[in-house]
Amino acid sequence: MNKTPIYQLAFELGQKLKKREWKLVTAESCTGGGLAYAVTEISGSSAWFERGYVTYSNKAKEELLGVQVKTLNEWGAVSQQTAHEMAEGALENSKAQIGIAITGIAGPDGGSIEKPVGMVWFGWAGIHADTITEVQYFSGDRQSVREQAIRFALERLIEFTAG
């Protein structure tokens, strides 16, 4: 596992976004704004962080990001489909060039056989690329799952902005 401090990853992401003249938008559920907090810890992040949405409830996902009621009813808040729609909705409702969505089950309860605690779906949308999604399974307590999700999001964003 990468031991780089989260804020160092956020700084690196900021450098890559500035180089490309891109801005980031975040749509977070289980991380509760933790990714937005991490990136705004970096001085000057207003040059590359456009805005963040904390859409913890299904209603917030619908109202702020345009996630369809049908998607939430059929697949649930923690699903590939919801992460996809969250990422695209965040991008569409911002002036950013790249967006990320995070939705999962941080625990300690709320999990099931199909969707265990630690399951987190990510979605990435960009104006220059197709939207992609990915699921990860993290272990540990609530704080650990959330921190791992934030770290993973930053690492992947760095990869996507390389160039």
N, C-alpha and C positions, 0 to 999 in steps of 0.2 A: 504494500500500500504506500502511496505517496505521502511523505511526511512534511511536504512543503506547507507552511502555515497558510490558512485560508486567505488571509489578507495579502500575502505575497502572490497567491494565485489571482486574486482580484486585481492587484496592481498590474500583473502581467496581461490579464485580459484587457484592462484599460489601455495599455500601450498598443495592443494589437487593434483594438477598436479605433483608437485615435489615428493610427497609421492608415486605416482604411476609410476614415471619416464616416464611421458607422456609429449608430446609437443603439443601445440595448433597452428592451422592455422585458419585464419579468411578470409572470402570472403564477402566484404561489398559493398552494393550499396547505399541505401538511408541514411545510417549512415556515409558515406564518410570517413571511416577510424577511426571513433570515438571509436569503440571498441578496435582497435589496439592501439590507443592513450591511452586509459584508462589502458590497461594492461601494456604498456611500461612505464607508470608513476611509476610502481613498480620497485624499485631497485632490480637488480638481475633477472629480468623477462627473460633475455636471456637464463636462465636455463630451462624455460618452454614455452616460446613463440617462435615458429619456424619462422613464417612469416605471412604477411597479404597482401591480395589483395584488392585493391579498384577498383571495376569493375562497374563503373557508367554507361557506355554505353553498349549497346547490343554487339557491336563489341568486347569490352574488355571481356565481359562474354564468348563470343565464343573463342577468341584467347587465353586467359589466363586460363580459367577454363574448356574449352571444352563443354560449353553449346551448344546444337544443335540449328542450325538455325530454324529447324522445330519446336522445342519447343517454341522458342521466337515468331515465326510467329503465331503458333496455340494458345498458352496460354498467351503470353506476358511476359515481364520482371518481373512483379509482379504476381507470381503464385506459387502454390505448386510445379509444375513440375520444374520451373526454380530454386527455392530454393533448391530442391533435387539435381539437376544437379550441381549447384554451390557448394554445400557442398561436394559432391563426387569429383568434379573436383579439389577443393582446397586440399583435402586430397591426391588425386592421384599425384598432382604436388608439393608435399612437403614431408618432412620427419617426419611429425607430426603423432600422433596417434588419434587425435580428431580434427574435423573441424566443423566450424559453418559458415553458410551463412545467410545474412540478405538482403532482398529486399522488398521495399515497397514504399508507397507514403507519403512523409513527408509534402507536401503542400507548400504553401497555395493553389496552383492550381495543376492540373494534375489528380484529382480524377474524378470518374464517379459513377453512381448508383451502378454498379457491383463492382467497386474497388474504394471505397471512400478514401479521405484523411485520413490518420491514419492507413490504412490497411498495415500490415507488415507481410510478410512470413519469417519464420525461417526454416533452415535446419541444422540438426546435423548428421555428418558422423563420424564413428569411426572404427578403425581396428578390434575392438572386438564386434561390434554391427551392426545391420541393420540401414540404414539411415532413419531418421524420420523427419517429417515436422510438423509445427504448425503455425497457423495464429493468430494474435492478432489485435485488433482494439484499437488504442490509440487516445486520444483527446488532443486538445490544438494546439498551434502554431507549426511551423516547428521545432524549437529548442526543444520544449517539446516532440514532437513525437519522435525525434531522441534520446533524453535522455532516454525516457521510453523504447525504443527499446534496447538500450545499457544495461540498467539495467535488463530488462527481459532476454537478452542473457546471462549476467553474472550469474543471479540467476539460470537459467536452466543448464548452464554449471557446476555450483557448484553441482547441483543435480546429473548430469550425471557422475561426477567424484567422487562422494561419495563412500566410501568403504575402 
